[in-house]
Amino acid sequence: MFRRTFWFTAGAAAGVWATTKVNRKLKQLTPESLAARAADKALEAGHRLKDFALDVRDGMAEREAELDDALGLNAPTEPELPAQRRLAIVENHSKKHPKSLENTRNTTYSYNRNEDH
């Protein structure tokens, strides 16, 4: 009698377990459930892509900083004025021709075309 009761109870428990398992699988395969799972997977993939893009951006900024340091582009620059340019005075012309001293007063610059380049 105990054997029959044991096997009856074991069979009933196995039946209940199998029925609940099948019902859960059927609910997972409904169109609404499949759509919800697909949406969740798409959101997860989007978050992974966003994290990847942020990692790439951080890596790019780090590498750019390394290259700037290697090329000396990050050196602090103080705003300095350029050195004052010295103008060449035409002295030879006034020594040779004392009469043309009046003409040389206004021409104190050297007109070398390559000087400014």
Secondary structure by P-SEA (a helix, b strand, c coil): caaaaaaaaaaaaaaaaaaaaaaaaaaaacaaaaaaaaaaaaaaaaaaaaaaaaaaaaaaaaaaaaaaaaaccccccccccccbbbbbbccaaaaaccccccccccccccccccccc
